Amino acid sequence: MTTADLAAKRADAKNLFFCIVIVATAMLLTWPFGEIGYADDFAYAHVALRLVQTGHFLYNGWEFAMLLSHSWWGALFIRLFGFSFTCLRLSTIPFALGAVGMCYQLVRTAGLKPSSAFLITLTLGLSPLFVPLSVTYMTDIPCLFFVLASLYSLSRAAEHGVGSRGHLWVALGAALGFIGGTGRQVVWLVPVVVLPYLAWVRRENRRFRISAEVAWVAVLAGVTYTSSWFRHQPYADFQLSLLNQAIMAIKHPKATVAITARLALMLALVTLPAIVPLLYRSIVDTWSGPRGRKMLVATLLLIVLAAIAIHPSLASLPWVSSTLNWQGINGDAPLPGRPIVLIRPIRALIAVAVYFTVCMLAGELWNIRGLAQRAGNFLSNPPKTKLGLAAMSLFAGVYFGLLVIRAAEIDIFDRYLLPLIPCVAAVLLVWFEADNQEAERMKRRVMPAAWAVVAVLASYAVLSTRDIWSLARARVTATKRLEAAGVPRTAIDAGMEYNGWSQLLLTGHVNNRWVVNPPGAYQPGLGIAPDVKPVYRLEYRPTADSAPTEFGTVPYFSPLPPFHKQVSIDRIATP
């Protein structure tokens, strides 16, 4: 091993250590304690709890995800530490920190330098999408871990090729992809797409090709069997086939184009730190480039400005909502009337910055023929040192396309973009360095700006996540106050997570339009918790159909303005 190799290994070890420590510190600063669910994880917690109690998987009508590995992992923590929402949230920490480690290792296999890998890893680990979910029992973070771990293993397999180590990496990549997919099916996309690609790219190595093909067939067989089992389970949510979803997307081209643009803009926002170097290069190249390129970029900018002038609502974010919202993490879903955090000037500033970035990057399309040819040559014959980048690019392209197709049937949320962040960020930084003799000089000049963007996003992620857990603890205090006075859970409206858990404790399933087995399980016109008949409601302040009660309010401190907030315990007016 050369001196340069040893130096690179030491740099990798140091960067990896600091990435994990920084992300773990950010997670701790959110202080994610409060005995109430977060978004969908109340339903997932119920499956894990019933698994411990009965030894069987009993779905409850809220599950598009298969939850097999997810529930077994949660059940292990329940057996070890007893049931609580906090316990299940802590069970996600190994996957969150593991995803950070896998991201760094995977990006390094893509051929990026340690400094670039460090930036990409913290762009992911401190993202406003990652931090809130890293301290929940949602499936998104374990899914991300298995996606990255499977991609990394298969990339290493292709690097080794000949020999037993190559076959072991193939087996590990296929196993990780399959196991992860039993928790959240999207992970299956990695072995299903990447294995045949690697078999083709390394087709001159007959033994490796056969190994990849056998692993692919084994994964497909496992996917077929488990999918069939899942479809026949009572209260598992029904989904149309990909073919039917594709047909629906084709029949509604306007909606398909709109969701494609919205997803692309949201992806640009969450990968903005990694875009900064390429943005700087694009500005320089446009300024000194041909007149046609200048006109293209200027025309796009004028179109955007005109569109905003005609429709001012376009100067806002998020373009795809759920985790990121005006009121902070998860918007006003936890509590009606929650104050707006991302006020209009802030939303407009961020939106215009993203639009400007996209328009400048579009200038790169001036040489679209050369870009397409280079991308085709790279995917058909990737260098051995950048097989990870090829695998990541292929996965990202297919996954993004599936998101667009699925949007024809179901709502697409911003957290679905998590697996794309490291893939897209790596491609952007490689693109920046390609045929760029001034890459190092440019990077030194723009990296402070890139890290400034990371700091801004990380600050918002930590503060907003801490805000929602402060709210969660206030909600718990308010509900305990009502329950102590003899008010039953089913008479309290404390948000989806509380209401859904009340429904599950009472009947074992929620009311969801996607449930077709058993027949007649869905009751149209009712919410997810039809047995919850609220008399009291938690909200920020009384509304037109509610009034203050003797139970008063629960004040709490928020790190985001307004700093002194409250949960009001109100009585719903009878009609």
Secondary structure, 3 states (H helix, E strand, C coil): CCHHHHHHHHHHHHHHHHHHHHHHHHHHHCCCCCCCCCCCHHHHHHHHHHHHHHCCCCCCCCECCCCHHHHHHHHHHHHHHCCCHHHHHHCCHHHHHHHHHHHHHHHHHCCCCHHHHHHHHHHHHCCCCHHHHHCCCCCHHHHHHHHHHHHHHHHHHHHHCCCHHHHHHHHHHHHHHHHHHCCCHHHHHHHHHHHHHHHHHCCCCHHHHHHHHHHHHHHHHHHHHHHHHHHCCCCEECCCCHHHHHHHHHHCHHHHHHHHHHHHHHHHHHCHHHHHHHHHHHHHHHHHCCHHHHHHHHHHHHHHHHHHHHCHHHCCCCCCCCCCCCCCCCCCCCCCCCCCCCCHHHHHHHHHHHHHHHHHHHHHHHHHHHHHHHHHHHHHCCCHHHHHHHHHHHHHHHHHHHHHHHCCCCCCCHHHHCCHHHHHHHHHHHHHHCCCCCHHHHHHHHHHHHHHHHHHHHHHHHHHHHHHHHHHHHHHHHHHHHHHCCCCHHHEECCHHHHHHHHHHHHCCCCCCCECCCCCCCCCCCCCCCCCCCCEEEECCCCCCEEEEEEEEEEEECCCCCCEEEEEEEEECCC
